[in-house]
Amino acid sequence: MTAIALFGATGKTGRRALDRALAAGYDVRALVRTPAKLDAASDRLTVIQGDVLDAAAVDATVAGSDAVLALFGQVKGSSPTLQADGTRNIVAAMKTHGAGRIVTLSGGGLRAEGHDQPKVADNIIRFLLKTLSGHVLADAEEHLKVVQDSGLDWNVVRGPRLTEKPGKGAYRVGWVGVNASTQISRDDLADFILTQVDDRDFVQQMPFVSD
């Protein structure tokens, strides 16, 4: 069974991904700043205390893993380049330890050229994001460059507005403006993310997942 290194395990989507990974029988190595916030317990879960900006802690988390789920992002008070810098540390550790698969999480503000067909509403949302939280979008775009240049089997999962509603157990996988809606539950998003550990249909692509 594949071993997973998980970054962002205490986040709202990361917690769901962790629960699903453990239930599916994966061994998980999770890097968390505050282990007390992690309410999961399993003999298949190894918790490493630290921060994604700490290269040594990241290296210890990736060691012994086959695949990486990087589900962390900026929160209040975090570094404006958190996602890009953290992803650089992860990629470096993956190359050191021979892990080849990385799945990251971002939003529809990132564009998949040649696939997305944004509508007026999509362009308005991106404009507002760029205007009100330009550093977040810039960080996401830089993290994308990091994975694109990594030489690894990567894909960036993108989602629209995330809700706390119970999952439907079904979702659409498309592109911005193509076979897509404006929201998805975190449950369903986590379901899709976990499929990407072994699924190779979207290697080096940026699928947009919605309900």
C-alpha positions as CSV (number, residue, x, y, z in Angstrom):
1,M,0.0,0.0,0.0
2,T,1.3,3.5,-0.9
3,A,2.6,5.6,2.0
4,I,1.4,9.3,1.9
5,A,3.1,12.4,3.2
6,L,0.4,14.8,4.1
7,F,0.8,18.6,4.5
8,G,-2.2,20.6,5.8
9,A,-3.7,17.7,7.8
10,T,-5.3,20.1,10.4
11,G,-7.0,22.2,7.7
12,K,-10.7,21.8,6.9
13,T,-10.0,19.8,3.7
14,G,-6.8,18.2,4.9
15,R,-8.6,16.6,7.9
16,R,-11.1,15.0,5.6
17,A,-8.3,13.7,3.3
18,L,-6.5,12.3,6.3
19,D,-9.6,10.5,7.6
20,R,-10.2,9.0,4.1
21,A,-6.6,8.0,3.6
22,L,-6.5,6.1,6.9
23,A,-9.9,4.5,6.3
24,A,-8.6,3.3,2.9
25,G,-5.6,1.6,4.5
26,Y,-2.8,4.1,3.6
27,D,0.1,4.8,5.9
28,V,0.2,8.5,6.5
29,R,3.0,10.8,7.7
30,A,1.5,14.1,8.6
31,L,3.5,17.3,9.3
32,V,1.6,19.6,11.8
33,R,2.6,22.6,13.8
34,T,0.3,21.7,16.7
35,P,-0.3,17.9,17.1
36,A,-3.0,18.5,19.7
37,K,-5.2,19.8,16.9
38,L,-5.0,16.5,15.1
39,D,-7.9,14.4,16.4
40,A,-7.1,11.3,14.3
41,A,-5.5,8.3,15.9
42,S,-4.3,5.2,14.1
43,D,-1.3,2.9,14.1
44,R,-0.9,3.8,10.4
45,L,-0.5,7.5,11.3
46,T,2.9,9.1,12.0
47,V,2.8,12.7,13.2
48,I,5.8,14.9,12.8
49,Q,5.7,18.3,14.5
50,G,7.0,21.2,12.5
51,D,6.3,23.7,9.8
52,V,6.3,23.4,6.0
53,L,8.9,26.2,5.9
54,D,11.3,24.1,8.0
55,A,13.2,22.0,5.4
56,A,14.4,19.5,8.0
57,A,10.8,18.8,9.2
58,V,9.6,18.5,5.6
59,D,12.4,16.1,4.8
60,A,11.5,13.9,7.8
61,T,7.9,13.8,6.7
62,V,8.6,12.8,3.1
63,A,11.1,10.1,4.1
64,G,9.5,6.7,3.6
65,S,6.6,8.1,1.6
66,D,5.7,7.3,-2.0
67,A,3.3,10.2,-2.7
68,V,2.6,13.7,-1.3
69,L,-0.6,15.5,-0.7
70,A,0.1,19.2,-0.2
71,L,-3.1,20.7,1.0
72,F,-1.8,23.7,2.9
73,G,-2.4,27.3,2.1
74,Q,-2.2,30.8,3.5
75,V,-4.0,31.7,6.7
76,K,-4.1,34.9,8.7
77,G,-0.5,35.8,9.7
78,S,1.2,33.3,7.4
79,S,4.1,34.2,5.1
80,P,2.9,35.7,1.8
81,T,5.0,33.1,-0.1
82,L,4.0,30.2,2.1
83,Q,2.7,27.9,-0.6
84,A,5.6,28.5,-3.0
85,D,8.3,28.2,-0.4
86,G,6.7,25.2,1.3
87,T,6.3,23.5,-2.1
88,R,10.0,24.1,-2.8
89,N,10.9,22.3,0.4
90,I,8.6,19.4,-0.4
91,V,9.9,19.0,-3.9
92,A,13.5,19.0,-2.7
93,A,12.7,16.3,-0.1
94,M,10.8,14.2,-2.7
95,K,13.9,14.2,-4.9
96,T,16.1,13.3,-2.0
97,H,13.9,10.3,-1.0
98,G,12.7,9.2,-4.4
99,A,9.0,10.0,-4.0
100,G,7.5,10.7,-7.4
101,R,3.9,11.8,-7.0
102,I,2.7,15.1,-5.7
103,V,-0.9,16.4,-5.6
104,T,-1.5,20.0,-4.5
105,L,-4.6,22.1,-3.8
106,S,-5.5,25.5,-5.2
107,G,-8.5,27.5,-6.4
108,G,-10.0,28.5,-9.7
109,G,-8.0,31.7,-9.8
110,L,-5.2,29.6,-11.3
111,R,-5.7,29.2,-15.1
112,A,-5.2,26.0,-17.1
113,E,-4.4,27.4,-20.5
114,G,-5.9,25.4,-23.3
115,H,-8.5,23.8,-21.1
116,D,-10.3,26.6,-19.1
117,Q,-13.0,28.6,-20.8
118,P,-13.9,31.2,-18.1
119,K,-17.2,32.9,-18.3
120,V,-17.9,36.5,-17.3
121,A,-18.5,35.5,-13.7
122,D,-15.3,33.5,-13.6
123,N,-13.3,36.5,-14.8
124,I,-15.0,38.8,-12.2
125,I,-14.1,36.4,-9.4
126,R,-10.5,36.2,-10.6
127,F,-10.3,40.0,-10.9
128,L,-11.6,40.4,-7.3
129,L,-9.2,37.8,-6.0
130,K,-6.3,39.6,-7.7
131,T,-7.4,43.0,-6.4
132,L,-8.3,42.0,-2.8
133,S,-5.8,39.1,-2.3
134,G,-3.3,39.5,-5.0
135,H,-0.5,38.0,-2.9
136,V,-2.5,34.8,-2.4
137,L,-2.9,34.4,-6.2
138,A,0.7,35.3,-6.8
139,D,1.8,32.7,-4.3
140,A,-0.5,30.0,-5.9
141,E,1.0,30.9,-9.4
142,E,4.5,30.6,-8.1
143,H,3.8,27.3,-6.4
144,L,2.5,26.1,-9.8
145,K,5.8,27.0,-11.4
146,V,7.6,25.0,-8.8
147,V,5.7,21.8,-9.5
148,Q,5.8,22.3,-13.2
149,D,9.6,22.6,-13.1
150,S,10.0,19.7,-10.6
151,G,10.2,16.8,-13.1
152,L,7.7,15.0,-10.8
153,D,4.3,13.4,-11.5
154,W,2.2,16.4,-10.3
155,N,-1.2,17.6,-10.6
156,V,-2.9,20.7,-9.0
157,V,-6.5,20.1,-7.9
158,R,-8.6,23.2,-8.2
159,G,-11.9,23.9,-6.7
160,P,-14.5,26.7,-6.5
161,R,-16.2,27.9,-3.3
162,L,-15.8,25.1,-0.7
163,T,-18.8,24.3,1.6
164,E,-19.3,22.4,4.8
165,K,-22.3,20.5,3.4
166,P,-22.2,16.7,3.6
167,G,-20.7,15.2,0.5
168,K,-22.9,13.8,-2.2
169,G,-20.5,11.1,-3.1
170,A,-20.4,12.4,-6.7
171,Y,-18.8,15.4,-8.4
172,R,-17.8,16.7,-11.8
173,V,-14.2,16.9,-12.9
174,G,-13.8,19.5,-15.6
175,W,-12.2,22.9,-16.2
176,V,-13.2,26.5,-15.3
177,G,-16.2,27.3,-17.4
178,V,-16.4,23.7,-18.8
179,N,-18.6,21.1,-17.0
180,A,-18.3,23.0,-13.8
181,S,-20.4,24.7,-11.1
182,T,-19.6,27.3,-8.5
183,Q,-19.2,25.2,-5.4
184,I,-18.2,21.8,-4.0
185,S,-18.4,20.3,-0.5
186,R,-15.1,19.7,1.2
187,D,-16.1,16.0,1.7
188,D,-16.4,15.5,-2.1
189,L,-13.2,17.5,-2.8
190,A,-11.3,15.3,-0.3
191,D,-12.7,12.2,-2.0
192,F,-11.3,13.3,-5.4
193,I,-8.0,14.3,-4.0
194,L,-7.4,10.9,-2.5
195,T,-8.1,9.2,-5.8
196,Q,-5.2,11.2,-7.3
197,V,-2.7,9.3,-5.2
198,D,-2.9,6.4,-7.7
199,D,-4.9,7.8,-10.6
200,R,-2.7,9.0,-13.5
201,D,-5.5,10.6,-15.7
202,F,-4.5,14.1,-14.7
203,V,-0.8,13.9,-14.4
204,Q,0.7,17.4,-15.1
205,Q,-2.8,18.9,-15.4
206,M,-5.0,21.1,-13.2
207,P,-8.5,19.6,-13.0
208,F,-11.4,21.7,-11.7
209,V,-13.6,19.7,-9.3
210,S,-17.2,20.9,-8.6
211,D,-20.6,19.5,-7.7
